[in-house]
Amino acid sequence: MEKKELDDELLRQSRALKRRKEQMKKRRQRQNLLKMAGCLAVLALIVGVTSFATSKLGLNGEKPAKKQQTESGSETVRETENKNAKILEEAELLAAGYDYDAAIEKVKSVKGYEQEESLTAAVTKYTTAKASCVAVDVDAVPHIYYHSLMNEPTVALDAAVMGQQEADNMNAWMTTVDEFDKITQAMYDNGYVFVRLRDLVVESKDENGNVIFTRNENLMLPPGKKPVVLSVDDLSYYHSYEKASYPDKLVLDKDGAVKCHYVKKDGTEEVGDFDVVPRLNSFLEEHPDGAYHGARGMIALTGYDGVFGYRTDTAYQTKENLTADQSAWLEAHPDFDWDNEVKEATKIAEAIKKSGWEFANHTWGHLNVSNKTVDELKADNDKWVNTVQNIVGETDTVIFTHGGDIGDWHDYSADNAKFSFYKEAGYNFFCNVDGSVPYWVQIRENYVRQGRINLDGYMLYRASQGQTEVLNDLFDAKQVFNESRPTPVAANGGS
């Protein structure tokens, strides 16, 4: 082999050897890196397991609380959901009573409600429902009324217990509990909704500060719903009721709701829904769509035997000019405290108003205004203000007794002295009794007058016998009239 070829071969072998050394060096470096990575992986695993155990059990082997951030976030979500659910519940109740504007406002009070599907859906629902409502004809609204309810008609209608005249009066003027329940359910099923008398009008004042009334063109209800006004006469639990097995007074239960205290004929005492106010309240709590904006009715009060079963007239305090019944009652209650009676009656009045009821003047002495002079009416009104208004608050409504009125069917006028007296005394709403027509409403610039239909034994009997059609649009009297009543039921002079 020539020298040049030998030199080239030696150079090639030298380069090959150098490449093999470099490859072996790189292989050793990779192996070292792999070993190091493995160690690091094992170390990471150990650290991870240790951290996991520590997070679950804590340094002392105790399970720690969840991370504050996660817990706080979950709690915030729950609070928001609960708050929105409560808002929707309140809005649903408002909408059930046809107060769609208030329901929408309630939902929109939630900050960022636009991002909550349940809230925006509720706004859409209430807006659609409001748009479907139609205006009420306020000149064609009926007004029904009751006295206290007979819980045990076999007692109240028993001439041997009550005396014939008083038993006949009870038969004519009063309604039984089962009749009331049937009427309430039937009218609800027929689409009737309780409204306030003042809902029929819009009240404003002229430049002299005089009250001005106009028809309410914006009293809106869904199609098929019909308005009705309700009132309850007396609600004083007169001494004359004591032997007829009525409740003896209104009381508040542990939740502050108005109920009746009732001593049954066997001597047992109960607190419950034994008269119109608590009974209707309970019904409308279950059927809130039976009342417009939470309306209930008006309670027309006298004062001579007190109110709500409390002996609040000043005669019980002074012990002057007492009737025989009042004297007997005071003798039976030697621990009587007049101031406490007024205090307790005032609590009842406040609770009644809070539940949606209003009060009206029924005259202190249950007078027939048709045959009384202005001076007699003024003296009576002074007594009412001093012994009833001081308990229930001011009212601008008079509900006349005995079917009386301070005028005939013509408009009241300024030359009507009785009307002028009542207006000057602050009264604007006047109600009589007119069971001859399904409704009777007079809306004038300076007053509102409405006729009332008596849902008592006399009217129910006549309607059940086909002697009048006044109740036909309200309910079927044949399905309501209590057949255990003595018949025929006579009018007995009205109430």
C-alpha angles and dihedrals in degrees: 000000000000120000095250092052090048092052092050092050092050090050092051093049090048092053093046090051090050091051091050091051091050091048091049090049092051091046090053090048091052091049090050091049091050091050090050092048090051091051091049091049092052090047091050091050091051092048091046093051090047092049091047091051092046092050091051101040105018126226091294095046093260123129108249127217120269117272110288094231094055093044093049093049094050092047091051091052092050092048091050092049092049092047092050091047090053091048091051091049091053092045092050091054091051092048091048086060090050094251093131095158091057091045091053092046090050092055093044090053087077109096110241093009088152089074094053113084095202091053097046090047090054092051090051092049094050093044091052092047092050091050091054094057123106131211119264121235096236092192091064103051117127123220119209128187143188140190121219115310125253108235094180108027091174086070101036092048096043109111090199090061102033104026120252098273095048092045089052090049091052091049092052102040107030136074126214123236092246092050090051092050093049092048093048093049094043093050091048090050089050091056101257118155125193114239132175120256088236090055087073092067144043113231122210138149133242126227090278094052095254117147114251124195127202131172114275104240091178101061095121130185133170116268110280095027118115129195125234132176120220134200136176121210126223106342089183098115093229121216087250088066095059098092094039094075099248124144111276099219148344118261138176120250124219090278093051094253120144113253138158127257105219129186107196122216090258089059098253117136125223137175116211151096099320099139143037101275101053092032094055091042090056092047093050093046086062093038106035090165087070091076133056112231090340096306120167118164147275124279112213108207135197119192113206094097094029127253135288090002093303115123097231102147113113091240088075088054099044094032088218126134092007122174119230090256092051093049091049091049093051091050089052091050107047091163091060113146113192095194091053091048090055091046094051093044090052090054089053092049092052092049091048092052091046090057092056105269127128132206131233136188111255091175119269094253100036089251128182099235091199093075101033128096124238090252091054091049091048092051091048092049091052089056091048092051093048099044107025108022089052086063105036101029132239122325134185095202130094120192110194123224132224092023089290130145139181091242143008125263092292119097119282110251139195091256090061100100094198092051091047090052094051092045091051088049089057103260120140105159121065129184130188132172119267115162093164097085135035091243141357123187131171115189112182132166094258103029146014123223130185135181119228130217115221112228093196136123093277096052094041091051094049092047093047089053093049092248092127136022096201093108098041096100092046103049144318106278092198089065092048110040112104105236092203090073117107108255146252094039111215124211096239096197102298128267 
